[in-house]
Amino acid sequence: MIPISLPVDLAVCAPKGLSVPLERSQAEDLTRVLKAIADPTRLQLLSLINSEPESKACVCDMAEAVELSQPTISHHLKVLTDAGLLERDRQGTWVWYSLNVDQWSRLQKVLG
């Protein structure tokens, strides 16, 4: 198969949120968020949380769904929480996670 080279219009392909130069701190924050979601397990967890009726889930429910141990799930949830993508709410002995809508809106603006 011969590769076909087509002209690429970056104005069409590039995310609209990157149409102005980012400050270094903004680029570092965005990198932290993108690294957090660049993991298949974390994407699974995000989709599990978002697919729940109230868009929140407990670690106890997620461990079975992704077939990983609770400590491993907790590690991934901490990475997502530290990146600002999730919010946590302790209820008794369990912690419930939900999407941080503000952070997702900011990410959507950059990548949109």
N, C-alpha and C positions, 0 to 999 in steps of 0.2 A: 504494500500500500504506500503510495506516495503522499507525503503530507502536503496539504494545500495551505498556502499562506494567504490570508485575507487581511486587508487593512483593518486596523482596530481603531474605533473612535472612542478614546478614553472618556470623553464627555458623556457618552452613552453608557459605557460599561462601569465606570468607577462609581462608588457610592456617592450620592449627592451630599451627604454630610461631610465628605472630605474635600469639598470644593474650595475651602479656605484653609490656610495653613494652621495646623494645630500647635498649641503651646506644648513644650516638653512635658509638663505635668499632665496635660490632657492625653497625650500620646501614651504616657506610662499607665494612666488609669484605663484607657481603652485596651491596651495590651494585656493588663491584668484580667480584665473581663473576658477578652477573647481567649486567653489561655485557659480560663476556668471552664469555658463551654467547649473547648477543643478536646474533649474526652468522651468516648462513647458511653461510658457509665454515667457521667454527669448529664449528658443529653437525655439518656433514658430516665434519670431521676427527674429532670425538669419536665419531661413529657408526662411522667406519672403524676407529678404534683398538679400540673396544669389540666390534666384530664379528669381529676376528681371533681365531684359536683360543686364543692365550695372552693376549688383550686387550692386545697391544702391537704397535706398528708403527714402521717406519722412514720417515723423510722421503722416501727414494727411492721407496718404494711409494705414498705418499700423493699425490705430485705428479701422477702419471699419473691417479689415480682422480678428482681434482677438477679436472684440466686447468689447473693453475696452475704457475707457476715455483717452483723450490725455494726461492729467497729469500722469495717471498710466503708459501709454506707455513711456512717457518721463522718468519716474523714472527707469523703467527697462532698457531703452537705456543708461541712465547714468551709471548704474551698469556695463553694458557690456563695455561701453567706458572706465570707470575707470579701468576695468580689462585689458584694452588694446586690446580687441577683436574687437572693432569697431572704425572707424574714423568718425569724423563729419565735415561737410562742410556747413556753413551758406550761403544761397543764398536768399537774400531779407529777408522776414519774416519767411521763412521755413528753417529747418535744415535737411540736407540729410545725411544719414548714409550709410557707406560701411564697408566691412570686412577689418580688418587690416591683410593683407596677411602675414606679417612677424611674427606676434604673432601666427597666425594659423599654420604656418610652424613649429615654436618652439614647439607648443603644439602637433602637429602631430609627431615630433621626439621623444618626451617623451612618448607618448601613443602608438606609432607605434610598 
